[in-house]
Amino acid sequence: QLQLVESGGGLVQPGGSLRLSCSASGFTENYDNIEWFRQAAGKEREGISCISLSGGTTNYADSVKGRFTISRDNAKNAVYLQMDSLKPEDTAVYYCAVHRGITNLCAYRSWASYAKHFWGKGTLVTVSS
């Protein structure tokens, strides 16, 4: 089993920055793509970013492109989401997730639609003045 734990959420003013972390433990086979999702109150879950094992392939939702940056440190079994220029509409619970089975998943335009095998419990990000 793979356990995913998100951290780094909190309250930030519009225009501010936060860095989220996703730490993996358990059966951390290093072929995993790692993905970030978010879900705002009353809205559907949205896939916002994906990173390949090597970090060489990344993908972003249009809603965060140019403001969010995903990265990973395989030595620490960690993936990060740097969020800049935050807006009130970025307020949501942020989750990391893993789909196992497709090694180049992040290269797919539809990467977010594939069923996930593991989910973290999420971390709340609130953007408000």
C-alpha positions as CSV (number, residue, x, y, z in Angstrom):
1,Q,0.0,0.0,0.0
2,L,1.1,3.6,-0.7
3,Q,0.2,6.3,1.8
4,L,0.1,9.9,0.7
5,V,0.0,12.8,3.1
6,E,-0.5,16.4,2.0
7,S,0.7,19.4,4.0
8,G,1.3,23.2,3.6
9,G,-2.2,24.4,3.3
10,G,-3.5,27.5,5.1
11,L,-4.9,31.0,4.8
12,V,-3.3,33.4,2.4
13,Q,-4.2,36.7,0.9
14,P,-5.0,37.1,-2.8
15,G,-1.8,37.5,-4.7
16,G,0.2,35.5,-2.1
17,S,2.0,32.2,-2.4
18,L,1.9,28.8,-0.7
19,R,3.9,25.6,-1.3
20,L,2.1,22.3,-0.8
21,S,3.9,19.1,-0.2
22,C,2.8,15.5,-0.8
23,S,4.9,12.9,1.1
24,A,4.7,9.2,0.1
25,S,5.4,6.3,2.3
26,G,4.8,2.6,2.2
27,F,5.3,0.8,-1.1
28,T,6.8,3.7,-3.0
29,E,7.7,2.2,-6.3
30,N,9.5,5.0,-8.2
31,Y,7.6,4.6,-11.4
32,D,4.7,6.6,-10.2
33,N,3.3,9.7,-11.8
34,I,2.0,12.0,-9.0
35,E,-1.0,14.2,-9.5
36,W,-2.6,17.1,-7.7
37,F,-6.3,17.6,-7.6
38,R,-8.5,20.1,-5.8
39,Q,-12.1,20.3,-4.8
40,A,-13.9,23.5,-3.8
41,A,-17.1,23.5,-1.8
42,G,-20.0,22.6,-4.0
43,K,-17.9,21.9,-7.1
44,E,-16.5,18.9,-8.8
45,R,-13.0,17.7,-8.2
46,E,-10.5,19.2,-10.7
47,G,-7.2,17.8,-11.8
48,I,-4.7,20.6,-11.7
49,S,-1.2,19.1,-12.2
50,C,0.7,16.0,-12.9
51,I,4.4,15.1,-12.9
52,S,6.2,12.1,-14.2
53,L,8.8,10.0,-12.3
54,S,11.8,11.9,-13.7
55,G,10.1,15.2,-13.4
56,G,10.7,15.7,-17.1
57,T,7.0,15.6,-18.0
58,T,4.5,17.9,-16.4
59,N,1.0,18.9,-17.2
60,Y,-1.3,21.7,-15.8
61,A,-4.9,22.6,-16.0
62,D,-5.5,25.9,-17.8
63,S,-6.9,27.4,-14.6
64,V,-3.4,27.2,-12.9
65,K,-1.0,27.3,-15.8
66,G,1.6,30.0,-15.4
67,R,0.9,30.4,-11.7
68,F,1.5,26.9,-10.2
69,T,4.6,24.8,-10.5
70,I,4.9,21.1,-9.7
71,S,8.2,19.5,-8.8
72,R,9.4,16.3,-7.1
73,D,12.3,15.0,-5.0
74,N,12.5,11.3,-5.4
75,A,15.1,10.9,-2.7
76,K,12.6,12.3,-0.3
77,N,9.6,10.6,-1.9
78,A,8.0,14.0,-2.1
79,V,6.1,16.1,-4.6
80,Y,5.6,19.8,-4.3
81,L,3.1,22.3,-5.7
82,Q,4.3,25.9,-5.6
83,M,1.3,28.2,-5.9
84,D,1.8,31.8,-6.8
85,S,-0.5,34.7,-7.6
86,L,-3.2,33.0,-5.7
87,K,-6.8,34.0,-6.3
88,P,-10.0,33.5,-4.1
89,E,-11.2,30.9,-6.7
90,D,-8.1,28.8,-5.8
91,T,-9.8,28.1,-2.4
92,A,-10.2,24.4,-2.1
93,V,-9.1,21.2,-0.5
94,Y,-6.0,20.0,-2.4
95,Y,-5.2,16.3,-2.8
96,C,-2.4,14.3,-4.2
97,A,-3.1,11.1,-6.0
98,V,-1.5,8.2,-7.8
99,H,-2.6,6.2,-10.8
100,R,-0.6,3.0,-11.3
101,G,-0.5,1.3,-14.7
102,I,0.5,3.9,-17.2
103,T,4.1,5.1,-16.9
104,N,3.7,8.1,-19.1
105,L,0.3,9.2,-17.8
106,C,1.3,12.9,-17.5
107,A,1.8,13.1,-21.2
108,Y,-1.8,12.3,-21.8
109,R,-4.2,15.3,-22.3
110,S,-6.8,13.3,-20.3
111,W,-4.5,12.3,-17.5
112,A,-6.9,13.6,-14.8
113,S,-9.7,11.3,-16.0
114,Y,-7.9,8.0,-15.2
115,A,-9.0,6.3,-12.0
116,K,-6.7,6.8,-9.1
117,H,-5.4,4.0,-6.9
118,F,-4.3,6.1,-4.0
119,W,-5.4,9.4,-2.5
120,G,-4.2,11.5,0.3
121,K,-6.7,13.1,2.8
122,G,-6.1,16.6,1.5
123,T,-5.0,20.0,2.8
124,L,-7.2,23.1,2.9
125,V,-6.1,26.2,1.1
126,T,-8.1,29.4,1.7
127,V,-7.4,32.5,-0.3
128,S,-9.1,35.5,1.3
129,S,-8.4,39.0,2.5
